[in-house]
Amino acid sequence: MSADELADASGVIRERIGALEAGQLDPTYELLLEIADGLGTQPSALVILAEQLDASPNP
């Protein structure tokens, strides 16, 4: 899903999604809920994925 598609699906403006992707913005709980809803998943699934990505070694 592109950032534009996520913006449309979640109602979050594209600039905020871009800032999240760039690590320039920490998501609020409300933003997490909106993005999870746009992705059709539970917020906990996004948190688990983020934790897994943080724990994975960087080559």
C-alpha angles and dihedrals in degrees: 000000000000123000089250091053091048090050090053094045096045103033090235113134116251093241092060091050090050091050090051091050091050093049091243094119132046111215120244119221090256091052090049089053092050094049093045090051091050090051092046094239141106120271089236090062090058092049092050091049092049091050091050092050092049091051096049116098116250114229 
